[in-house]
Amino acid sequence: MSHKAGYVNIIGNPNVGKSTLMNALVGERLSIITSKAQTTRHRILGIVNGEDFQILFSDTPGIIKPAYDLQASMMDFVKSAFEDADILIYMVEIGEKELKDEAFFKKIIHSKIPVLLLLNKIDKSNQEQLEEQVALWKEKVPNAEIFPISALENFNVQAVFDRILELLPVSPPFYPKDALTDKPERFFVNETIREKILLNYDKEIPYAVEIETEEFKEDEDIIRIRAVIMVERDTQKGIIIGHKGAAIKKVGMQSREDLEKFFGKQIHIELYVKVNKDWRNNAYQLKRFGYNQK
């Protein structure tokens, strides 16, 4: 039997469930999930291997009109997802009527590769609303196959996976067959800490934060981690630390619990906070943090 392999890239507006779907398809928690928009900043690859196939699922930031350099870099990750996709997953949620960027939408409807339009969060709708939405999207994206799903409830996700397998091109694997992702371990440390900040802080704080893991030492039974939380202003530093260090201690405890599950080892984690003024609009800093890859 011939081997199949290809990139299956997931795009859509913020908060439609792209990361939840990616994790459901891969069977691992690779993408962080919160109820806040712009949770995903990078393009994250999740690799599913079978005896005769390798699927490279790619989670991307939600499509927005960029307000600063970091967001522009995030949209570059979305553009790259169009360039190397073998199959495109366009994800929408019940009640949605358009993509926030007309140029991206035109790319989808003129796509030469298979497009699967996943209508997510159908657990929040009734049959009449679902039928209306399916008709709407059939008209808007006539080149797409439509799958009503609930990524959170894992409803109809297997049907999507089976269809992807059918559409996958014949190709040798792109990565070793035991690979789970293209990201290094430190990336998942950074993302786990950033997720806890998204969950524990309000307003601008989570969006002004970037994480850098300075030390990752793995012994037989323990991993020792030292990570820096970068903020843009001194006032933000105080908020992150909290009264007598209580807020940052909570972030550290929650991060340690998740990382122990992820790595299957005891974790010792130390967190520090540094001010890195206006890093979101600084080309050098964005490159250093893995953005601005052009």
Secondary structure, 3 states (H helix, E strand, C coil): CCCEEEEEEEEECCCCCHHHHHHHHHCCCCCCCCCCCCCCCCCEEEEEEECCEEEEEEECCCCCCCCCHHHHHHHHHHHHHHHCCCEEEEEEECCCCCCCCHHHHHHHHCCCCCEEEEEECHHHCCHHHHHHHHHHHHHHCCCEEEEECECCCCECHHHHHHHHHHHCCECCCCCCCCCCECCCHHHHHHHHHHHHHHHHCCCCHHHHCEEEEEEEEECCCEEEEEEEEEECCHHHHHHHHCHHHHHHHHHHHHHHHHHHHHHCCEEEEEEEEEECCCHHHCHHHHHHCCCCCC
